[in-house]
Amino acid sequence: MDFATIAGLFCGFAVIILAIAMGGGAKGFIHIPSMAIVMGGMLCAVLIHFSMNQFLNIFSIIRKTILVKVLSPAEIIQQMVNFAAISRRDGAMALEEQIRRTDNSFMAKGLQMLVDGQDEEAIRDVMGLEIEYLQERHKNGKKVLEFMGASAPAFGMIGTLIGLVQMLKNLNSPDDIGAGMAVALLTTFYGAFLANLVFIPLAGKLGIYSSAEILAMEMTVEGICTISRGENPTVVREKMQSFVSPNNREDVKANI
């Protein structure tokens, strides 16, 4: 679980709510029609722009930015070194026990191909294809969040224009102009708030986690392919450390 995302959302909402409360109370910031214009318009735009399946996956995409588990480079390198040692000592068939122990389906798939005697080219083809389609799915999910971040302020402005038109119809009642202007601006507030605190940051976080997950998968492929060539654990470790910057290699140095 990503506590940074949860903490950021919680603190962001808390800061806005506190600022509103200190400025005179939240009652004036609650306007259901304005919320309906921003949220309803945004969701309808998403439905028009994307397929029904992509629309229904919105909450799954958001959950991905919070409930995520990506192995660190140090963990992957250590696991691959361990697998190389087992394979060199007892043969590739001995890795079947490791397949049952791992909860990483991608790693388990690679190990299974290794146990089945697949050559390096076949392993790279199959696992590379899975990485490619994962990248595409993540790219589509990021596009949905970015589109929501762009459309929320736009519908906020639309709501403001609607409110201004309605306000201008009542110019013969000066007492209503101030209140009407406040209501008109609320939709802009809702749109900017949702875009800049929720959707755009979540899209960025999804992009970061996507890159981290792709790197972890590429390291896994390289490690399994190196093991398939019968290399010893030291060679596997040195090969895997090439994915890490020279300044950080001591921090991820695996034990052999």
ZIWOHU-V637133 format. One record per pair of residues at least 12 apart in sequence whose C-alpha atoms are under 10 Angstrom apart, sorted by the first residue. I is the first residue (numbers start at 1). J is the second residue. Records with the same first field share a line. If there is no record, write none. Layout:
I = J, J
This chain:
1 = 63, 64, 65, 66, 67, 68, 69, 70
2 = 64, 65, 66, 67, 68, 69, 205
3 = 66, 67
4 = 66
5 = 65, 66, 67, 198, 201, 202, 205
6 = 65, 66
8 = 197, 198, 201
9 = 197, 198, 201, 202
12 = 193, 197, 198
13 = 193, 197, 198
16 = 193
17 = 29
28 = 179, 182, 183, 186
29 = 182, 183, 185, 186, 187, 189, 190
30 = 183, 186, 190
31 = 183, 184, 186, 187, 190
32 = 187
33 = 159, 183, 186, 187
34 = 155, 156, 158, 159, 160, 162, 163, 183, 184, 185, 186, 187, 188, 189, 190, 191
35 = 156, 159, 186, 187, 189, 190, 191
36 = 155, 159, 187
37 = 152, 155, 156, 157, 158, 159, 160, 162, 187, 190, 191
38 = 151, 152, 153, 154, 155, 156, 157, 158, 159, 186, 187, 188, 189, 190, 191, 192, 194
39 = 148, 151, 152, 155, 156, 187, 190, 191, 194
40 = 152, 155
41 = 151, 152, 154, 155, 156, 158, 159
42 = 147, 148, 149, 150, 151, 152, 153, 154, 155, 156, 191
43 = 55, 58, 148, 151, 152
45 = 147, 148, 151, 152, 155
46 = 58, 144, 145, 147, 148, 151
49 = 144, 147
50 = 140, 143, 144, 147
54 = 137, 140, 141, 144
55 = 141, 144
57 = 141, 144
58 = 141, 144, 145
60 = 141
61 = 137, 138, 140, 141, 142, 144, 145, 202, 203, 206
62 = 141, 142, 145, 198, 199, 202, 203, 205, 206
63 = 202, 206
64 = 138, 141, 202, 205, 206, 209, 210
65 = 201, 202, 203, 204, 205, 206, 207, 208, 209, 210
66 = 202, 205, 206, 209
68 = 206, 209, 213
69 = 104, 209, 213
70 = 104, 209, 210, 212, 213, 214, 215, 216, 217
71 = 104, 212, 213, 215, 216, 217
72 = 212, 213, 215, 216, 252
73 = 212, 215, 216, 219, 220, 240, 241, 243, 244, 249, 251, 252, 253
74 = 240, 241, 244, 249, 250, 251, 252, 253, 254
75 = 216, 252, 253, 254
76 = 107, 216, 217, 219, 220, 223, 240, 252, 254
77 = 216, 219, 220, 223, 236, 237, 238, 239, 240, 241, 243, 252, 253, 254, 255
78 = 233, 236, 237, 240, 252, 253, 254, 255, 256
79 = 98, 220, 223, 237, 254, 255
80 = 107, 219, 220, 221, 222, 223, 224, 226, 227, 233, 236, 237, 240, 254
81 = 223, 224, 227, 232, 233, 234, 235, 236, 237, 238, 240, 254, 255, 256
82 = 98, 233, 236, 237, 254, 255, 256
83 = 95, 98, 111, 223, 224, 227, 233, 236
84 = 223, 224, 226, 227, 228, 230, 231, 232, 233, 234, 235, 236, 237, 256
85 = 227, 231, 232, 233, 234, 236, 256
86 = 98, 233
87 = 114, 115, 227, 228, 230, 231, 232, 233
88 = 227, 230, 231, 232, 233
89 = 232
91 = 115, 230
92 = 111, 112, 114, 115, 116, 117, 227, 228, 230
93 = 111, 112, 114, 115, 116, 117
94 = 115
95 = 108, 111, 112, 114, 115
96 = 108, 111, 112, 114, 115, 116
98 = 111, 112
99 = 111, 112, 115
106 = 127, 130, 131, 217, 220, 221
107 = 127, 216, 217, 220, 221, 223, 224
109 = 123, 126, 127
110 = 123, 124, 126, 127, 220, 221, 223, 224, 225
111 = 123, 220, 221, 224, 225, 227, 228
113 = 126, 127, 224, 228
114 = 224, 225, 227, 228
115 = 228
117 = 228
118 = 225, 228
119 = 225, 228, 229
120 = 221, 222, 224, 225, 226, 227, 228, 229
121 = 225
122 = 225
123 = 221, 222, 224, 225, 228
124 = 218, 221, 222, 224, 225
126 = 221
127 = 217, 218, 220, 221
128 = 217, 218, 221
130 = 217
131 = 213, 214, 215, 217, 218, 221
132 = 214
134 = 210, 213, 214
135 = 207, 210, 211, 213, 214
137 = 210
138 = 206, 207, 209, 210, 211
139 = 203, 206, 207, 210
141 = 203, 206, 207
142 = 199, 200, 202, 203, 204, 205, 206, 207, 210
143 = 203
144 = 199, 203
145 = 195, 198, 199, 200, 201, 202, 203, 204, 206
146 = 195, 199, 200, 201, 202, 203, 204
147 = 195, 199, 200, 203
148 = 191, 194, 195, 198, 199, 200, 203
149 = 191, 192, 193, 194, 195, 196, 197, 198, 199, 200, 201, 202, 203
150 = 191, 192, 195, 196, 199, 200
151 = 191, 192, 195
152 = 187, 188, 189, 190, 191, 192, 193, 194, 195, 196, 199
153 = 187, 188, 189, 190, 191, 192, 193, 194, 195, 196
154 = 187, 188, 191, 192, 195
155 = 187, 188, 190, 191, 192
156 = 184, 185, 186, 187, 188, 189, 190, 191, 192, 193
157 = 184, 185, 186, 187, 188, 189, 190, 191, 192
158 = 184, 187, 188
159 = 183, 184, 185, 186, 187, 188, 190, 191
160 = 181, 182, 183, 184, 185, 186, 187, 188, 189
161 = 184, 185, 187, 188
162 = 184, 187
163 = 180, 181, 182, 183, 184, 185, 186, 187
164 = 177, 180, 181, 182, 183, 184, 185
165 = 180, 184
166 = 180, 181, 184
167 = 179, 180, 181, 183, 184
168 = 180, 181
215 = 243
216 = 243
218 = 240, 243
219 = 239, 240, 241, 242, 243
220 = 240
222 = 236, 239, 240, 243
223 = 235, 236, 237, 239, 240
224 = 236
226 = 239, 240
233 = 254, 255, 256
234 = 254, 255, 256
237 = 252, 253, 254, 255, 256
238 = 253, 254
240 = 252, 253, 254
241 = 253, 254
